[in-house]
Amino acid sequence: EVQLVQSGGEVKKPGESLKISCKGSGYSFTTHWIAWVRQMPGKGLELMGIIYPGDSDTRYSPSFEDQVTILADKSISTAYLQWSSLKAPDTAMYYCARHTPASYGDFLDYWGQGTLVTVSS
Amino acid sequence: DIQMTQSPSSLSASVGDRVTITCRASQSISNYLNWYQQKPGKAPKLLIYAASSLQSGVPSRFSGSGSGTDFTLTISSLQPEDFATYYCQQSYSTLGTFGQGTKVEIK
């Protein structure tokens, strides 16, 4: 069974750093891209970026370039989303999802349960 | 960037109703269109990919159609468990953008 299990919720102060995780199991972690998706409170879904754990090739959506870092450790089948200095607007639910290619584009077929990040002074 | 616009933003419907949600792309995206369902407090779930292909395990009352710039998600007979928010996503570009969502509420 394919599973993506994310780390628990975090409460942080502005300016603090943070790394949240997403551990995959039940499939070949190194041969599927992993995506990170942001959902701000009461808002829609935003694709932040993707990483290929096999070689750590990473792509960022323009809105998130230089705002976050996406990493992966293939030895433990885990992807990460990292901030060096959090801001209040980073408060959101963050989902990881498996990014699977198809004949017409690609799709997000398995999702983690989400990690709620709250940034407040 | 490819912009995705869904309509309506919300709708009220009754159990058994036929429901249609529309998604329009700012440029042609061929069949590169996915649909997701999200229930409150839960992660999104893939329903339809490549505009009309039903994801494994998804009930057949869900269907998708369209190509180019205009796409439709149809629920043939709305069930109580279908009350949720639905998102389209284009996968024409590598980091596909989502529509703003359509909330389906109980009438």
Interface residues (C-beta under 8 A of the other chain):
Chain A: V37 G44 L45 E46 L47 G49 I50 R59 Y60 S61 P62 Y95 A97 A102 S103 Y104 G105 D106 F107 L108 D109 W111 G112 Q113 G114
Chain B: D1 S30 N31 Y32 L33 N34 Y36 Q38 A43 P44 K45 L46 Y49 A50 A51 S53 Q55 Y87 Q89 Q90 S91 Y92 T94 L95 G96 T97 F98 G99 Q100 G101
